[in-house]
Amino acid sequence: MGQLEDMTMFIRVVDAGSITKAAEQLNIAKSAVSRRLKELEMRLNTQLISRTTRNSTLTEAGQKYYQEACSILGEVELLNEKISGVASQLEGTMRLTAPLSFGLMHLNDIIHNYAQQHPQLSFELDFSDRQIDLVEEGYEMAIRIGELKDSSYQAKRLTVIRRVLCASPEYIKQAGMPDTIESLKRHSFLQYGLQNKQGEILLIDTAGQRHKIETSSRIKANNGNFLLDMAIKGHGIAYMPTFIAYESLAKGELVPVMDDYHLPTLTAYAVYPKNRFLSQRCRLLIDYIIEQIGDEPYWDNI
């Protein structure tokens, strides 16, 4: 194993938070990682990580080595890109996580086409709505929707996420079409998330006035596709992203509710660790997603 490989291994140990987790992510024995770390420290004649039975912390030398190693590996990858100049030679394994409904409904063709363009590239994809720790679990990149609160990540905007209030024609026939804020409050809602508190919806009228209402939720679930099906079956009004509801709206299975009001939009981001050089395979995939979806996503133009 050369010096660049040693740097890569050391960075993985730091990012993962432990030798054990780094070994799991690298799919090699813990003893091998521990041995390589000791050999690296012996070669540098300094301790990089202070290890106890309970935890490990970077020494001052380790912090400096980590920062410089990240910079060096980033420069090496950029140099390789400039010299080869061939995007088709992307290789390795891309570990990506994305929200469940968004991933299943809108990443299939994107990943399919990207994989065909880069046959030497492998993929590990986790479609889940849970907030995965990218560093701890060894993911290169995540697609996230909403506000970004973790300052340890960098983000690149992918597209706007619009939302809609909608219900089935059968539900509207039975419960009536709400045409005012007060009448809307009397309806049954389908709520995303299992929190005990009441759901809230913010509507903005044509004059720009904001109206926040608490909703009475008959059914709560942590999956948007399930709530979509419940809305189609007439169980209440759903408040959901258009990327989930667009086909049912186009077919007439659902109809918009209170569509003379505006609903706040969200943003879809590509997120990756701040202190890690973003690989070429990730950068090209982010660019490809933006190219395929754009600022006016196809699901809002059906």
C-alpha positions in Angstrom: 0.0 0.0 0.0 1.5 3.4 -1.1 1.4 6.7 0.7 -1.7 7.9 -1.1 -3.5 4.8 -0.1 -2.3 5.4 3.5 -3.7 8.9 3.4 -7.0 7.6 2.1 -7.2 5.1 4.9 -6.3 7.7 7.5 -9.0 10.1 6.2 -11.5 7.3 6.3 -10.6 6.5 10.0 -11.0 10.2 10.9 -14.3 10.6 9.0 -15.8 7.4 10.3 -14.9 8.2 13.9 -13.2 4.9 14.7 -11.0 2.2 13.3 -13.9 -0.3 13.6 -16.3 1.8 11.5 -13.6 2.6 8.9 -12.8 -1.1 8.5 -16.5 -1.9 8.0 -16.8 0.9 5.3 -13.6 -0.3 3.6 -14.7 -4.0 3.9 -11.4 -5.1 5.4 -10.3 -6.5 8.8 -10.1 -4.1 11.7 -6.6 -5.4 12.5 -5.4 -4.5 9.0 -6.6 -0.9 9.4 -5.0 -0.7 12.8 -1.7 -2.1 11.5 -1.6 0.4 8.6 -2.3 3.3 10.9 0.5 2.2 13.3 2.9 1.9 10.3 1.9 5.3 9.0 2.6 6.8 12.4 6.0 5.0 12.6 7.0 6.3 9.2 6.0 9.9 10.2 7.6 9.4 13.6 4.6 11.0 15.3 1.2 10.1 16.8 -1.7 11.1 14.6 -4.5 9.6 16.7 -4.6 9.4 20.5 -6.4 6.1 21.3 -7.9 4.9 24.6 -10.2 2.1 25.4 -13.2 4.4 25.1 -12.5 6.9 22.3 -10.0 8.2 19.8 -9.1 11.8 19.2 -6.8 13.5 16.7 -3.6 14.9 18.0 -2.4 18.3 16.8 -0.2 16.6 14.2 -3.1 14.4 13.2 -5.3 17.4 12.6 -2.7 19.0 10.3 -2.0 15.7 8.5 -5.7 15.2 7.9 -6.2 18.7 6.5 -3.2 18.4 4.2 -4.1 14.9 3.2 -7.6 15.9 2.1 -6.1 18.7 0.0 -3.4 16.5 -1.5 -5.9 13.8 -2.5 -8.2 16.4 -4.0 -5.3 17.8 -6.1 -4.3 14.3 -7.2 -7.8 13.5 -8.4 -8.0 16.9 -10.3 -4.7 16.1 -11.9 -5.8 12.7 -13.0 -9.0 14.2 -14.5 -7.0 16.8 -16.5 -4.5 14.3 -17.8 -7.0 11.6 -18.7 -9.7 14.0 -19.9 -12.1 11.0 -20.3 -15.2 11.0 -18.1 -16.1 7.5 -19.3 -13.3 6.1 -17.2 -15.1 6.8 -13.9 -14.8 3.8 -11.6 -15.2 2.7 -8.0 -18.3 2.5 -6.0 -20.7 5.5 -5.5 -22.6 5.3 -2.2 -25.7 7.6 -2.4 -28.7 8.1 -0.2 -32.0 9.8 -1.2 -35.5 10.2 0.1 -37.6 7.1 -0.5 -40.4 8.4 -2.7 -38.2 10.8 -4.6 -35.6 8.1 -5.2 -38.0 5.4 -6.4 -40.1 7.8 -8.5 -37.4 10.0 -10.1 -33.9 8.6 -9.9 -34.5 5.3 -11.7 -33.9 6.6 -15.2 -31.2 9.0 -14.1 -29.1 6.2 -12.4 -29.9 3.9 -15.3 -28.5 6.3 -17.9 -25.6 7.3 -15.7 -24.6 3.7 -15.2 -24.8 3.0 -18.9 -22.5 6.0 -19.6 -20.0 4.8 -17.0 -19.9 1.0 -17.1 -16.9 0.8 -14.7 -18.8 2.5 -12.0 -20.7 0.6 -9.2 -23.6 1.9 -7.1 -24.9 1.4 -3.6 -28.1 3.3 -3.1 -30.1 3.8 0.2 -33.6 5.1 -0.4 -34.7 6.2 3.0 -36.3 9.2 4.7 -34.1 9.0 7.8 -31.3 11.5 8.2 -28.2 9.4 7.5 -24.9 10.6 8.8 -22.9 10.6 5.6 -19.5 10.5 7.3 -20.3 7.9 9.9 -22.0 5.5 7.5 -19.6 6.1 4.6 -21.8 7.8 2.0 -20.3 10.1 -0.5 -23.5 12.1 -1.2 -27.1 12.5 -0.2 -30.1 14.1 -1.9 -32.1 16.0 0.7 -35.3 18.0 0.5 -36.0 21.0 2.8 -33.9 23.2 5.0 -30.3 22.2 5.6 -29.4 22.6 9.3 -26.1 20.6 9.5 -23.2 23.0 9.0 -20.7 20.2 8.5 -22.1 19.6 5.0 -21.8 21.4 1.7 -24.8 21.6 -0.6 -25.6 22.2 -4.3 -29.1 23.1 -5.3 -30.8 20.6 -7.6 -34.3 21.9 -8.2 -37.4 23.5 -6.6 -39.9 21.3 -4.8 -43.5 22.6 -5.0 -46.3 21.3 -2.9 -50.0 20.9 -3.4 -53.2 20.4 -1.3 -55.3 17.8 -3.0 -58.1 15.3 -2.5 -60.1 12.7 -4.4 -63.2 13.8 -6.3 -65.2 11.4 -4.1 -63.9 13.0 -0.9 -64.8 16.5 -2.3 -68.2 15.2 -3.3 -68.9 14.0 0.3 -67.2 16.7 2.3 -67.4 19.7 0.0 -64.8 21.8 -1.7 -63.2 24.2 0.8 -63.1 27.7 -0.5 -62.0 29.7 2.6 -59.4 29.3 5.3 -62.2 28.6 7.9 -63.9 26.0 5.8 -60.5 24.3 5.1 -60.0 23.9 8.9 -63.0 21.7 9.2 -61.7 19.0 6.8 -59.8 15.8 7.6 -56.1 15.7 6.6 -53.5 13.1 5.8 -50.3 14.0 7.7 -46.8 13.1 6.8 -44.8 12.2 9.9 -45.7 10.4 13.1 -45.1 13.2 15.6 -47.8 13.7 18.2 -48.3 17.4 17.6 -50.9 18.6 15.2 -49.9 19.3 11.6 -49.6 22.8 10.3 -50.1 24.2 6.8 -49.1 27.7 5.6 -51.1 29.3 2.8 -50.3 32.6 1.2 -53.1 34.5 -0.5 -52.9 36.7 -3.6 -52.2 39.8 -1.4 -49.2 38.1 0.1 -50.9 37.6 3.5 -49.8 34.4 5.3 -52.3 32.0 6.9 -51.1 29.3 9.2 -53.7 26.7 10.1 -53.6 23.6 12.4 -54.9 20.5 10.7 -56.9 17.6 12.2 -55.2 14.5 10.8 -57.2 11.3 10.4 -54.2 9.3 9.1 -50.6 9.8 9.8 -47.8 8.0 8.0 -44.1 8.4 7.3 -44.3 7.6 3.6 -45.7 9.9 0.9 -46.8 7.2 -1.5 -49.0 5.6 1.2 -50.6 9.0 1.9 -51.1 9.4 -1.8 -53.0 6.1 -2.0 -55.1 7.1 1.0 -55.9 10.4 -0.6 -57.0 8.7 -3.8 -59.2 6.4 -1.8 -61.0 9.4 -0.2 -59.7 9.5 3.3 -58.9 13.2 3.4 -56.9 16.1 2.0 -53.2 15.5 1.4 -50.5 18.1 1.6 -47.6 16.7 -0.4 -44.9 17.5 -2.9 -46.0 17.6 -6.6 -43.3 15.1 -7.5 -45.5 12.5 -5.6 -49.0 13.7 -6.7 -48.4 14.8 -10.3 -49.6 11.7 -12.1 -52.7 11.3 -10.0 -53.5 15.0 -10.6 -53.0 14.5 -14.3 -55.3 11.5 -14.3 -58.0 13.2 -12.3 -57.6 10.7 -9.4 -56.9 13.8 -7.3 -58.0 17.4 -7.7 -56.2 20.5 -6.3 -57.7 22.2 -3.2 -57.4 25.9 -2.4 -55.4 26.4 -5.6 -55.9 30.1 -5.5 -53.5 30.2 -2.6 -49.7 29.7 -2.8 -47.9 27.1 -0.7 -44.3 27.5 0.4 -41.8 25.7 -1.8 -38.9 23.5 -0.7 -35.5 22.9 -2.3 -33.8 19.6 -3.3 -30.1 19.6 -2.6 -27.1 17.4 -3.3 -25.3 17.2 0.0 -21.8 16.1 0.8 -19.3 16.4 3.7 -17.7 19.8 3.9 -14.1 18.7 4.6 -14.0 16.0 1.9 -13.0 16.5 -1.8 -16.0 15.8 -4.0 -15.1 13.0 -6.4 -15.5 13.4 -10.1 -18.2 10.7 -10.2 -20.3 12.7 -7.7 -19.7 16.1 -9.4 -20.7 14.7 -12.8 -23.8 13.0 -11.3 -24.9 16.2 -9.7 -24.5 18.0 -13.0 -26.5 15.3 -14.7 -29.4 15.4 -12.2 -29.6 19.2 -12.7 -29.5 18.8 -16.5 -32.3 16.2 -16.4 -34.6 17.9 -13.9 -33.8 21.6 -14.1 -35.6 24.6 -12.5 -38.9 23.6 -14.0 -39.1 19.8 -13.3 -41.0 17.7 -15.7 -43.5 16.6 -13.0 -44.7 20.2 -12.7 -45.4 20.4 -16.5 -47.8 17.6 -17.0 
